Amino acid sequence: MIALSQRSQNVTPSSTLAITAKINAMIADGIDVVKFGAGEPDFDTPDYIKAAAIAALDAGLTKYTPVPGTPELREAVADKFKRDNGLDYAPSQVIVSCGAKHTIYNILQAICDPGDEVIFAAPYWVSYPEQVKLAGAIPRVIDTTPAQNFCMTPEQIEAAISPNTKAVLINSPSNPTGTTYDVETLKQIAEIIVKHQVYLISDEIYEALLYDGATHVSPASFNEATKAITFVVNGVSKAYSMTGWRIGYTAGPEDAIQAMSRIQSHSTSNPTSIAQKAAVAALTQPQDAVEEMRQAFEERRDVICQRFDEIDGVSYVKPQGAFYIFPDFSEHYGRKLDGKKIGGSMDITDYLLNSAGVGVVPGDGFGADNHLRLSFATSLTEINRGLDRIKTALQ
Ligand SMILES: *Cc1c(COP(=O)(O)O)cnc(C)c1O
């Protein structure tokens, strides 16, 4: 057999894929499964955004665009950063890529050399460690606890920084925990990062989905010194329910943005021309649809929390943003359920799927085996049906 690259062999397949395949196979067999696995909003893309894409097609905008995005979209992104985050960027400091996942990939490719280290928290988004490794760098994972709201402390970050550190990656609001950093902590972290002159990658993809009246603050807005070393990552997937359109973007230091553009020019080139037009509409039109979806998520968050309060042996941190809850099920580990011993998040995921007809995502893939991730990007009816089943299954 001809050998595959070390690089490809070092990539762990997405842990969520196996379980998703299994859930879908069961549904195809006619089995009733309540799904909490979705990593995307369940709403359709708002009509005015779709209309912009249709108009782009009719206008024949079906050709290559400039690699880092159309001038119109880069301008719209710069305007968005000004309007929502109080950040001044020239369009030349903005690059649009094929989803924020691709944005982070390009950042890591542009800044990391072999042996460099990138610091981020566990529980983490599944792609962070793999993308760091694909850039030849080393993940430096900081374990966080529910008691610290799943946020890295400034002390933990300072202790983890070494001469090899290239960047610190922060995701607030977080997937999979739904937690957010408070501004004071973020300020202290930013100070440390500035002191050590490493990059800050701030994944703000869930910015628009915050609850209890909270407002989002980007660390880049603290001061010029922080802004100079920060990549503010965002995109249209989560705020506008546009996951399939594949538009993400970042603003950051101009030399790095140019490096990312060079890399993108030899891989994907521009993101889809039509999707770019849709993203312009999303960012520049009135934002009422975003607020409507946010309110629906907040109501669902409240219901899923209430329902978990009724279940013994499961604790959770109340999500402050995004559309995930990440409860600790470990009190049930060691039990024998349906004749099988529950050893960890994989086992309890299997048990809930096979015995209760509930599809969740094991915490293992997020670096937190005591936990399960449930997405509440589903209807209140489904949330109630699913939580009824979990309650019964654990009794
Ligand atoms: C969904 C998600 C992204 C990126 O999504 P795209 O669809 O690629 O824009 C980035 N970070 C986190 C934490 C996410 O959950």
The ligand as an SDF file (V2000), in Angstrom:
LIG
                    3D

 15 15  0  0  0  0  0  0  0  0999 V2000
  -19.5220   26.9560   13.8540 C   0  0  0  0  0  0  0  0  0  0  0  0
  -18.2160   27.4090   14.4210 C   0  0  0  0  0  0  0  0  0  0  0  0
  -17.2320   28.0550   13.6510 C   0  0  0  0  0  0  0  0  0  0  0  0
  -17.2480   28.3110   12.1930 C   0  0  0  0  0  0  0  0  0  0  0  0
  -18.3150   28.0650   11.4560 O   0  0  0  0  0  0  0  0  0  0  0  0
  -18.2810   28.3390    9.8850 P   0  0  0  0  0  0  0  0  0  0  0  0
  -19.5480   27.7400    9.4280 O   0  0  0  0  0  0  0  0  0  0  0  0
  -17.0630   27.6740    9.3320 O   0  0  0  0  0  0  0  0  0  0  0  0
  -18.2190   29.8220    9.7060 O   0  0  0  0  0  0  0  0  0  0  0  0
  -16.0990   28.5140   14.2700 C   0  0  0  0  0  0  0  0  0  0  0  0
  -15.9100   28.3470   15.5830 N   0  0  0  0  0  0  0  0  0  0  0  0
  -16.8120   27.7180   16.3520 C   0  0  0  0  0  0  0  0  0  0  0  0
  -16.5240   27.5760   17.7880 C   0  0  0  0  0  0  0  0  0  0  0  0
  -17.9920   27.2160   15.7930 C   0  0  0  0  0  0  0  0  0  0  0  0
  -18.8590   26.5620   16.5730 O   0  0  0  0  0  0  0  0  0  0  0  0
  1  2  1  0
  2  3  1  0
  2 14  2  0
  3  4  1  0
  3 10  2  0
  4  5  1  0
  5  6  1  0
  6  7  2  0
  6  8  1  0
  6  9  1  0
 10 11  1  0
 11 12  2  0
 12 13  1  0
 12 14  1  0
 14 15  1  0
M  END
$$$$
